[in-house]
Amino acid sequence: MRNREKKKEPLYMISVVSRMLEVHPQTLRMYEKEGFICPKRVNKQRLYSEEDIERLNLVIKLTKELGVNKAGVDIILRMREKIEMLQNEIEDMMKFVQDDIREEFEIRLRNLFKQKSE
């Protein structure tokens, strides 16, 4: 399983997450209601992934440590998602470019060796 997929796997119940992040479970429910987080539901029970916990940790830091309001948190989270999407696109493009360069290099090498053997 790839790292990204592992991070999305729902593992932790709300009580565990609230202890991990040192916040009341109601705070986590409020963040869910605000749309900052969307834990998976299994038999009506919230299950949080590592990715959810990272996101919650950021929300907590923004609100409690930096004093960012809910609208600001929403903007920051959306911008962060867009940046991640762009980074993924850039990585995909770089792989394509690397493959293209590698293929071009191999062709040039073959042609070079063909010329020398003739």
Number of C-alpha atoms within 10 A of each C-alpha: 5 6 7 10 9 12 16 15 15 18 16 18 15 19 14 14 22 17 11 12 15 10 13 13 16 11 12 21 16 12 17 14 11 13 10 18 19 16 22 17 12 9 6 7 11 17 20 24 20 17 18 22 19 13 15 20 13 15 22 21 13 17 14 11 9 10 12 16 11 15 10 13 18 16 11 16 16 13 12 12 12 12 12 12 12 12 12 12 12 12 12 12 12 12 12 12 12 12 12 12 12 12 12 12 12 12 11 12 12 11 12 11 10 10 9 7 7 5
